[in-house]
Amino acid sequence: ACSREFRPFLVQILSDEELSLGFAEFLVIMRKIVDQQEQIEFQRQRLAIERLGFSPSEANQFRELFILADKDNTQRLTLDQIRQMLCKSFPLNESHMDQLRTIFHHAIFGTGHHSSPPTAGFIEFLQIMSEVVQMDWCSKV
């Protein structure tokens, strides 16, 4: 409904008392809106992957990690979920945790997305993983 393409049509439907919208027409409209929102999100993710320098294969591997860590299927991860995921690969000392906290908050609050508790969507997760990879914590174990 946030799309400029659909906004005039939705305004007309909502303001026209004589216009009747059947359930089938409603479903078609909703499907178009969802498809467009998914396309926009796909483009945002593609651009983030390119900006961060990940290959498609790396991005898919990170997506698998993201999905596995997202146990409640919210498509968002808390700092603790990311910490737990990383701890399965290598130990995080207190210094790593402080850095991870900073990276997490920078990725989350840099996007303008605010939730309680703070959570990372897939794009923010990629940003966090990019910085973790650059810090090369795995080789310092």
C-alpha positions in Angstrom: 0.0 0.0 0.0 3.0 2.2 0.3 3.6 2.0 -3.5 3.0 5.0 -5.6 1.6 2.7 -8.3 -1.2 1.4 -6.1 -1.9 4.5 -3.9 -4.3 6.3 -6.3 -6.3 3.1 -6.9 -6.5 2.4 -3.1 -7.5 6.0 -2.4 -10.3 5.7 -5.0 -11.5 2.4 -3.5 -11.5 3.7 0.0 -13.2 7.0 -0.8 -15.8 5.7 -3.3 -18.8 4.6 -1.3 -20.6 3.1 -4.3 -17.6 1.1 -5.5 -17.8 -2.5 -4.4 -14.8 -4.7 -4.2 -15.3 -8.4 -4.3 -13.1 -10.8 -2.4 -11.5 -12.1 -5.6 -10.6 -8.5 -6.7 -9.3 -7.8 -3.2 -7.0 -10.9 -3.4 -5.7 -9.8 -6.8 -4.9 -6.3 -5.5 -3.2 -7.7 -2.3 -1.2 -10.2 -4.4 0.1 -7.4 -6.6 1.1 -5.3 -3.6 2.9 -8.2 -2.0 4.7 -9.0 -5.2 5.8 -5.5 -5.6 7.0 -5.3 -2.0 9.0 -8.5 -2.5 10.5 -7.2 -5.7 11.6 -4.0 -3.9 13.1 -6.0 -1.0 14.9 -8.3 -3.5 16.4 -5.2 -5.2 17.5 -3.8 -1.9 19.2 -7.1 -1.0 20.9 -7.4 -4.4 22.3 -3.8 -4.0 23.5 -4.5 -0.5 25.2 -7.7 -1.6 27.0 -5.9 -4.4 27.9 -2.9 -2.1 29.3 -5.2 0.5 31.3 -7.2 -2.1 29.8 -10.6 -1.4 29.5 -13.2 -4.2 26.1 -14.7 -4.8 27.3 -17.9 -3.3 28.5 -16.1 -0.1 25.2 -14.2 0.1 23.3 -17.5 -0.1 25.5 -19.1 2.6 24.8 -16.1 4.8 21.1 -16.4 4.0 21.1 -20.0 5.2 22.9 -19.0 8.4 20.3 -16.2 8.9 17.4 -18.5 8.4 18.8 -21.1 10.8 19.4 -18.5 13.5 15.9 -17.1 13.0 14.2 -19.7 15.1 10.9 -17.8 15.6 10.7 -17.0 11.8 10.4 -13.2 12.2 13.0 -12.5 9.5 14.9 -10.5 12.1 17.7 -11.4 14.5 18.6 -10.1 17.9 22.2 -9.4 18.9 22.0 -12.5 21.1 20.9 -14.7 18.2 23.9 -13.5 16.1 26.2 -14.0 19.1 25.0 -17.6 19.5 25.4 -18.2 15.8 29.0 -16.9 15.8 29.9 -18.8 19.0 29.2 -22.1 17.1 32.1 -21.2 14.8 34.6 -19.6 17.1 34.8 -18.3 20.7 33.9 -14.7 21.3 35.9 -13.0 24.0 34.8 -9.9 25.8 36.6 -7.6 23.3 34.8 -9.4 20.4 31.5 -8.9 22.2 32.1 -5.2 22.6 33.0 -4.9 19.0 30.0 -7.0 17.9 27.7 -4.8 20.0 29.1 -1.7 18.3 28.8 -3.2 14.8 25.3 -4.4 15.5 24.0 -1.0 16.8 25.7 0.8 13.9 24.1 -1.5 11.4 20.7 -1.3 13.0 20.5 2.4 13.9 22.2 3.5 10.7 19.2 2.2 8.7 16.7 4.2 10.7 14.9 0.9 11.6 14.1 0.8 15.3 12.5 -2.1 17.1 12.3 -3.3 20.6 14.5 -5.2 21.2 16.7 -4.0 18.4 16.8 -6.6 15.6 18.7 -7.0 12.3 17.0 -7.9 9.0 18.9 -9.7 6.3 20.5 -6.6 4.9 21.7 -5.4 8.3 22.9 -9.0 9.0 25.0 -8.9 5.9 26.5 -5.6 7.0 27.3 -7.1 10.4 28.8 -10.2 8.8 30.9 -8.1 6.4 32.5 -6.3 9.3 33.0 -9.5 11.3 34.7 -11.1 8.3 37.0 -8.0 7.9 38.0 -8.3 11.5 39.1 -11.9 10.9 38.2 -13.2 14.4 38.3 -16.8 13.2 42.1 -16.8 12.4 42.9 -15.3 15.8 41.6 -18.3 17.7 
